[in-house]
Amino acid sequence: MSQLMSGAQLAAGRATALWALGQGQAEPLHVGAQGQILRVVEGWLWLTGDGALGAPAEDIWLAPGEEYLLPAGSHWVVEARHAGRFQLLLPRQARQASAWRTARAAWRRLWRGSEPACARA
């Protein structure tokens, strides 16, 4: 799916990069172990989830500003009605855990000082 990102987005490496779809363009989404939130920034998007035996595929229309939680391990196809932009975000719980790990690592660096462990021996 990296072909959807512009060179500037790839260079910036932002977690909130915008993905762009042209009119009628469809792309597969394979959700990882944590699940993701798809947030529509511009345009109307059509999501189709994989069906299962005895359960039909799920079709969802999303308008600008709407979000949808894509469950962990799920597979979707996203298509733009005319053209659209969206973000793939980690769910709030995963973002909070990541922020906690970052803060804890910073606290440990402050506690231990800035010199390497081998220099303190």
N, C-alpha and C positions, 0 to 999 in steps of 0.2 A: 504494500500500500504506500510505500515511500514515494512512488511516482506521483502521488497526489500533492505532495508538498513542494513548494517552490524552493529554489536554491537558497534563498535568504532564510527561509524557515529551517532548512536543514542545517545551515551554517550557525544559526542562532541557537539551535538545540533546545528550544523552549518546550516545556511540558504542556503549555497551552497553545501550541501551534494550531493554526486553522488549516483544515483539510478542505479542498475545493473540488466540487463536481460540476461538470458542464451539463447542459440540458440533455436529459435522457441517459446520462452516463451512470453506470452501475459499477460498484466495487464490492468485493467480499470483505467482511470483517470477521476476524477470528479472535475471540476474546480469551485473554489469558486466565490464569488461576485466580486473580483477584476480582474479576469483573470490571466493568468500566461504565461510565456514564457518557452517553452521547448527548451533547448540547447543541441545538441548532442555533446558528448565529445569523444566517441569512437564507431565505428561500424555504421551500417546502421539501421535506425529505420523506421518502417512503422506505420503511424498513421491512424486510421479510426475513423471519427467522426460520431455521430448519424445522421441519415437521418430524414427527416420530410415528412409529407404528401405533395407530389408533388415535393420534393427535395431529390435526392438520397444521400446516405451516401458519405462522402468525404474521399478519400484515398490520402495520402501524403507520399512520401518517403523523408527522410532527411539523408544527409551525415554528417560525422564528421565536426564540426564547424558551421553547419547550425542551425538556430533558427526558431521557428514557434510560433506565438501568438495564444494561446488557449483562445477563447473568454469567458467572464464571464458566468457561468452557463452551460457551454457546457460539454458534455460527450464524451470521446474518449477511444479507445483501442490502446495501444502502444505495438508493437512487434519488437523483434530484428531479423534481418536476420540470423546472426550467433550468435553473442553475442554483447552486447552494453552497454554503460553507458551514462547517461544523467542527466541534472540538471533541476529542475523546479524553475524558478525565477519569482519574481514580475516584472511587467512592470516598465520601467524607471520612469514614472510619480508617481507610488505608492512608489517606493524606495525613490524618492526625497521628497515626502510628509512625509515619515517616518523619513528621515534624518532631515528635518526641525523640526518635533515634538521633536526629541531627542535633537537637538541643543537648541530649545526654553526651554525645561525642564532644561537643564544644565545651561542656562543663568538665569533662575528663581532661581535655587538653589544658584548660586553665588550672585545674587542680594539680596536674603533674608538672606544670611549667612548660616552657617552650623548648627546653633542651631535650635532645633525644635520650631515650632510656639508657643507652650504652654509655652516655657521658655522665650520668648520675651515679654510676657504680663505683 
